[in-house]
Amino acid sequence: MLAVVTQGLEITSVHQGELRRLDINKLTDAIAAHRGGPIAEHIYHPIVQVDHDLAVVWAPYTFTISGHVDHCGTDVITLGKLNDRWIIIGLSDSERKENCQ
């Protein structure tokens, strides 16, 4: 995961009317330390907009643990093309527990 993001990336989440910020390194540490069942984030129907070296992806997602939906929302991913390689330069999401597919 760290190979495809800009160094020092901070994730901004909207959760129950509050903004939360999380450093990408803390997220990857939490994923590595996870000891529950298998986790997965499934995105679907992404909308991608590209202008030369900048792109934005809007994608609804469902997050599962052991195949059961834990939460859902929308990811907004900003990418920049540097040295002929796309990397994530911004990441935001929303999160909710209800009305998940």
NUPA-621028 format. One line per 8 residues: their letters; for each residue x, y, z of N, C-alpha, C. Coordinates in Angstrom, 3 decimals, always signed. Example, Ala and Ser with C-alpha at 12.3 -4.5 7.8 and 13.67 -1.06 7.14 Angstrom:
// residues 2
as> +13.190 -5.690 +7.800 +12.300 -4.500 +7.800 +13.200 -3.300 +7.800 | +12.850 -2.250 +7.080 +13.670 -1.060 +7.140 +12.900 +0.030 +7.870
//
This chain:
// residues 101
mlavvtqg> +0.820 -1.181 +0.000 +0.000 +0.000 +0.000 +0.875 +1.261 +0.000 | +1.915 +1.263 +0.800 +2.771 +2.447 +0.883 +3.510 +2.737 -0.422 | +3.653 +1.729 -1.275 +4.360 +1.919 -2.543 +3.563 +2.749 -3.537 | +2.251 +2.902 -3.323 +1.423 +3.617 -4.289 +0.860 +4.928 -3.750 | +1.342 +5.368 -2.591 +0.881 +6.641 -2.030 +2.057 +7.575 -1.828 | +1.758 +8.884 -1.864 +2.786 +9.861 -1.593 +3.179 +9.802 -0.118 | +4.416 +10.082 +0.157 +4.920 +10.038 +1.524 +4.172 +11.042 +2.399 | +3.798 +10.635 +3.594 +3.120 +11.517 +4.531 +1.645 +11.717 +4.257
leitsvhq> +1.051 +10.883 +3.401 -0.364 +11.014 +3.069 -1.210 +10.946 +4.330 | -2.206 +11.811 +4.392 -3.156 +11.802 +5.492 -4.544 +11.537 +4.917 | -5.254 +10.600 +5.500 -6.599 +10.251 +5.051 -7.583 +11.078 +5.859 | -8.537 +11.698 +5.179 -9.585 +12.462 +5.846 -10.898 +11.709 +5.673 | -11.564 +11.413 +6.785 -12.826 +10.686 +6.762 -13.937 +11.532 +7.365 | -15.111 +11.408 +6.775 -16.318 +11.999 +7.346 -17.085 +10.852 +7.971 | -17.231 +10.901 +9.289 -17.864 +9.803 +10.013 -18.800 +10.395 +11.066 | -20.083 +10.127 +10.925 -21.113 +10.599 +11.848 -20.997 +12.104 +12.104
gelrrldi> -20.845 +12.873 +11.022 -20.811 +14.324 +11.126 -19.519 +14.912 +11.640 | -18.499 +14.095 +11.793 -17.204 +14.572 +12.270 -16.119 +14.250 +11.257 | -15.086 +15.095 +11.219 -13.910 +14.811 +10.398 -12.894 +14.068 +11.229 | -12.336 +13.018 +10.637 -11.252 +12.264 +11.274 -10.077 +12.261 +10.313 | -8.886 +12.410 +10.853 -7.676 +12.347 +10.025 -6.797 +11.217 +10.539 | -6.216 +10.502 +9.593 -5.379 +9.347 +9.945 -4.177 +9.314 +9.022 | -3.009 +9.223 +9.588 -1.777 +9.096 +8.817 -1.747 +7.726 +8.152 | -1.322 +7.672 +6.914 -1.299 +6.421 +6.159 -0.461 +5.347 +6.861
nkltdaia> +0.610 +5.743 +7.536 +1.440 +4.760 +8.243 +0.682 +4.120 +9.399 | -0.151 +4.888 +10.088 -0.957 +4.319 +11.177 -1.997 +3.355 +10.619 | -2.558 +3.681 +9.449 -3.514 +2.773 +8.817 -2.844 +1.461 +8.427 | -1.698 +1.532 +7.790 -1.029 +0.288 +7.375 -0.589 -0.525 +8.591 | -0.183 +0.146 +9.672 +0.161 -0.569 +10.909 -1.064 -1.294 +11.466 | -2.220 -0.626 +11.456 -3.455 -1.239 +11.969 -3.863 -2.438 +11.120 | -3.718 -2.315 +9.810 -4.046 -3.444 +8.925 -3.119 -4.625 +9.207 | -1.823 -4.344 +9.347 -0.857 -5.415 +9.621 -1.105 -6.076 +10.975
ahrggpia> -1.601 -5.307 +11.951 -1.829 -5.839 +13.295 -3.187 -6.526 +13.442 | -4.050 -6.411 +12.445 -5.399 -6.982 +12.520 -5.333 -8.495 +12.737 | -6.041 -8.966 +13.751 -6.023 -10.389 +14.069 -7.392 -11.035 +13.975 | -8.394 -10.283 +13.516 -9.726 -10.857 +13.330 -9.754 -11.640 +12.036 | -10.944 -11.816 +11.504 -11.093 -12.529 +10.241 -10.574 -11.702 +9.081 | -10.583 -12.276 +7.890 -10.104 -11.568 +6.699 -10.880 -10.265 +6.470 | -10.147 -9.211 +6.102 -10.766 -7.926 +5.818 -10.616 -7.608 +4.336 | -11.604 -6.881 +3.804 -11.551 -6.496 +2.392 -12.397 -5.246 +2.186
ehiyhpiv> -11.937 -4.410 +1.278 -12.732 -3.265 +0.867 -13.063 -3.452 -0.605 | -14.342 -3.541 -0.895 -14.818 -3.765 -2.253 -15.356 -2.447 -2.790 | -14.784 -1.954 -3.891 -15.329 -0.757 -4.522 -16.157 -1.175 -5.735 | -17.125 -0.355 -6.090 -17.955 -0.667 -7.241 -18.427 +0.625 -7.907 | -18.697 +0.533 -9.191 -19.157 +1.657 -10.003 -18.269 +2.897 -9.860 | -16.949 +2.744 -9.989 -16.090 +3.935 -9.860 -16.317 +4.915 -11.007 | -16.253 +6.181 -10.671 -16.289 +7.246 -11.668 -14.898 +7.864 -11.676 | -14.268 +7.885 -12.845 -12.891 +8.363 -12.964 -12.863 +9.584 -13.885
qvdhdlav> -12.239 +10.645 -13.407 -12.039 +11.854 -14.205 -10.534 +12.086 -14.315 | -10.043 +12.337 -15.536 -8.608 +12.528 -15.761 -8.380 +13.812 -16.537 | -7.407 +14.590 -16.085 -6.941 +15.760 -16.812 -5.419 +15.732 -16.792 | -4.839 +15.238 -17.864 -3.392 +15.143 -18.035 -2.748 +14.352 -16.888 | -2.104 +15.016 -15.929 -1.381 +14.328 -14.854 -2.142 +14.293 -13.535 | -3.452 +14.558 -13.590 -4.278 +14.569 -12.382 -5.528 +13.743 -12.639 | -5.892 +12.921 -11.671 -7.102 +12.106 -11.804 -7.811 +12.031 -10.452 | -9.131 +11.880 -10.525 -9.943 +11.711 -9.326 -10.841 +10.499 -9.538
vwapytft> -10.921 +9.657 -8.516 -11.792 +8.482 -8.546 -12.823 +8.630 -7.428 | -14.092 +8.507 -7.788 -15.205 +8.507 -6.836 -15.757 +7.093 -6.860 | -15.699 +6.384 -5.733 -16.111 +4.980 -5.747 -16.822 +4.592 -4.454 | -18.083 +4.213 -4.538 -18.745 +3.630 -3.384 -18.006 +2.346 -2.979 | -18.019 +2.041 -1.680 -17.328 +0.836 -1.208 -18.138 +0.145 -0.116 | -17.815 -1.118 +0.085 -18.314 -1.903 +1.209 -17.100 -2.557 +1.858 | -16.988 -2.411 +3.179 -15.872 -2.986 +3.924 -16.390 -4.209 +4.667 | -15.714 -5.342 +4.458 -16.159 -6.582 +5.094 -15.078 -7.154 +6.009
isghvdhc> -15.551 -7.844 +7.031 -14.696 -8.628 +7.927 -15.261 -10.041 +7.931 | -14.441 -10.996 +7.577 -14.868 -12.397 +7.464 -16.088 -12.537 +6.554 | -16.137 -11.718 +5.500 -17.214 -11.801 +4.528 -18.499 -11.107 +4.932 | -18.553 -10.509 +6.122 -19.748 -9.817 +6.604 -19.520 -8.308 +6.548 | -20.520 -7.582 +6.073 -20.392 -6.129 +5.943 -20.232 -5.497 +7.320 | -19.164 -4.703 +7.476 -18.926 -3.944 +8.703 -19.403 -2.507 +8.534 | -19.061 -1.901 +7.399 -19.499 -0.542 +7.100 -19.360 -0.289 +5.601 | -19.828 +0.871 +5.177 -19.761 +1.228 +3.766 -19.647 +2.745 +3.649
gtdvitlg> -19.514 +3.216 +2.425 -19.412 +4.649 +2.190 -18.906 +4.910 +0.790 | -18.184 +6.013 +0.653 -17.616 +6.395 -0.630 -16.166 +6.797 -0.436 | -15.296 +6.306 -1.321 -13.896 +6.720 -1.363 -13.743 +7.794 -2.427 | -12.944 +8.811 -2.128 -12.546 +9.809 -3.114 -11.024 +9.792 -3.135 | -10.475 +9.374 -4.260 -9.030 +9.173 -4.383 -8.500 +10.146 -5.426 | -7.499 +10.933 -5.041 -6.845 +11.849 -5.973 -5.493 +11.254 -6.330 | -5.225 +11.178 -7.633 -3.959 +10.620 -8.109 -3.192 +11.663 -8.912 | -1.884 +11.592 -8.812 -1.017 +12.428 -9.622 -0.055 +11.537 -10.394
klndrwii> +0.249 +11.928 -11.623 +1.183 +11.148 -12.434 +2.557 +11.798 -12.328 | +3.467 +11.083 -11.707 +4.833 +11.557 -11.496 +5.802 +10.549 -12.080 | +6.695 +11.011 -12.929 +7.664 +10.111 -13.570 +6.980 +8.942 -14.264 | +5.897 +9.240 -14.995 +5.128 +8.233 -15.737 +4.485 +7.176 -14.856 | +4.219 +7.504 -13.593 +3.633 +6.545 -12.652 +2.537 +7.248 -11.851 | +1.351 +6.651 -11.809 +0.262 +7.204 -11.021 +0.449 +6.842 -9.554 | +0.346 +7.853 -8.666 +0.394 +7.598 -7.227 -0.766 +8.337 -6.559 | -1.179 +7.833 -5.422 -2.263 +8.462 -4.668 -1.688 +9.653 -3.915
iglsdser> -2.268 +10.837 -4.169 -1.798 +12.056 -3.505 -2.843 +12.617 -2.546 | -4.026 +12.040 -2.546 -5.081 +12.447 -1.630 -6.089 +11.338 -1.471 | -6.619 +11.198 -0.255 -7.581 +10.130 +0.005 -8.576 +10.609 +1.052 | -9.854 +10.563 +0.697 -10.935 +10.913 +1.622 -11.996 +9.838 +1.515 | -12.770 +9.688 +2.577 -13.874 +8.738 +2.512 -14.979 +9.139 +3.479 | -16.124 +8.524 +3.255 -17.222 +8.612 +4.207 -17.419 +7.217 +4.777 | -18.079 +7.147 +5.926 -18.286 +5.840 +6.559 -19.624 +5.834 +7.267 | -20.378 +4.761 +7.036 -21.637 +4.600 +7.753 -21.878 +3.098 +7.994
kencq> -22.733 +2.800 +8.938 -23.065 +1.409 +9.268 -24.398 +0.977 +8.676 | -25.244 +1.939 +8.318 -26.576 +1.609 +7.816 -26.670 +1.772 +6.311 | -27.680 +1.141 +5.730 -27.940 +1.220 +4.288 -26.755 +0.757 +3.435 | -26.063 -0.254 +3.888 -24.953 -0.828 +3.124 -25.494 -1.980 +2.279 | -24.888 -2.182 +1.105 -25.345 -3.259 +0.216 -24.826 -4.588 +0.686
//
